[in-house]
Amino acid sequence: MTNLPVFQLSPSGHALSIRPARLEDLNRLVEIENRSFTIDRFSRRTFRYLLTRAHAVTLVAETADGNVAGYAMLLFHRGTSLARLYSLAVDPALRGQGTGATLIEAAEQLALNHDCITLRLEVRQDNTDAIRLYQKRGYKALDTVSDYYEDHMDALRMEKSLAPHLKPSLARVPYYEQTLDFTCGPASLMMAMETLDSSLKLDRKLELRIWRESTTVFMTSGHGGCGPYGLALSAWRRGFDVEVFVNDPGALFITSVRDPEKREVMRLVQEDFLEELQALPIHLEYRALEVEELTAKFDRGGIPVVLISSYRIYGEKFPHWVVMTGHDESFVYLHDPYVDHEVGKTATDSIDMPILKRDFQRMARYGKTGQKAVLILSRSIDTDPTATFD
């Protein structure tokens, strides 16, 4: 944890040292939390969990006499260059001395030390003092999250670029969180479709309908996931032009399924999808689409839906679909429909996630054979945009 401000003056001139929190700070952290908030407070158990987990780092501001004046907690999203300021609190008795601003500055430096270029946060919409502080530090409002807090107050989602020289080209891709473990494909496809047709209504009924249309029937366990052919058919039937790029003409995902009967069923289902797809004006190429081609198609108005391995983000090996939302000279930006609520994540962590292009190139493949699949959606001018498929 290098380059942290070991000792500095707060804007008011008071001496503060910034250091990582330790377990022996637990009592003081809980005390500050209870003095700072009346609802949505971290419990002692939550603090202990976050202090000992690798995905979170807590910084404390310590006064010259050794008293902890406040804390800032960051969450890091594995495999991405996005960090989240999960919580910030200063003891009410010690406010007005620049401690909050000092902690934010230290948090930004820590995020940069972790190769993060974007820092995000959520703040109560009625917390005008905090909002002004963040705005003064260069944070911009992204959107409003309805009914975010226990008392139903909305949250303002804010973001700061820690690498302002990067000017990403971003599309206005709406965000939709998958509601089931096996519907990342439908959720990603839905986000791409609504980008091109804002009249499309994204809801769970559509999510399940697309899953039913495009499922491969079986996966390693549980319900079947969705392959590129079935997803392409679902998009085409709803009036979108689709290009399909796969590097393997064989059945996808089969190598991760041991049962011979399940493998045969998956092969037949995908074969049936492929026969239907080949009879339609859907462009299909058996080759990998490199990052440069992907970004070029994005710049021409296409919305890419990309198959990745979840291992680099979640540490588990399963096929996963995401939608590309933009790019710059160094990064590809993605909406990930999956939100890992069990580790304190929110949609803030899954929207416009910056991924280094070299990491994305390695991520955009699945299985031992390195299967790759990309759909490029665009708006068809020959198809009735009001057409539906049931």
Helices and strands as residue ranges (DSSP letters): E 8-9, E 15-20, G 23-25, H 26-36, H 44-51, E 56-63, E 68-76, E 82-90, G 92-94, H 99-113, E 118-124, H 128-136, E 140-145, E 155-161, E 169-170, H 184-196, H 204-214, H 228-237, E 240-246, G 254-256, H 260-278, E 283-286, H 291-299, E 303-309, H 311-314, E 319-327, E 331-335, G 341-343, G 347-349, E 353-356, H 357-363, E 373-379
